[in-house]
Amino acid sequence: MNIKKIQAMEMHIKKITFYSVYVDCLSRIIQEFIENGDDNLKPTDLPNLVVLLSKLSYRLRLNIMKMGNDWEFLN
């Protein structure tokens, strides 16, 4: 395996790791708001968090697909 392909795979793994941490953190925040409620929340806070969560999960899915395509061509 050449160095460029190894570096590309490492980049994909780093991105997937970061996005999965962001998605996990946001989903925990949203779940806590739903379970416990919070009087300090604005009406738009929860929908904005959900939109951000969907964008991050979409990026996570794209990176996984890119990594899968790159991995397929390594063999």
C-alpha positions, 0 to 999 in steps of 0.5 A: 500500500502506498503512502498516499493511500495510507494518509488518505485512510488516516484522514478519513478515520480522523474525520469519522472519529471527530464527526462521531464524537460530535454526533454523540455529544449533540444527541446526548444534549438533545436527549437530556433536554427532552428528558429533563426539560429546561426553562432557559431554552428558547423555542428555536434551540432544540430545532437548531440542535436537531438541524446541526445533528442531521448535518453532522450525521450526514457528513459522517455518513459521507466520510464513511462512504468515501472511506469505503470506496477508497478501501475497496480500491486498496485490494 
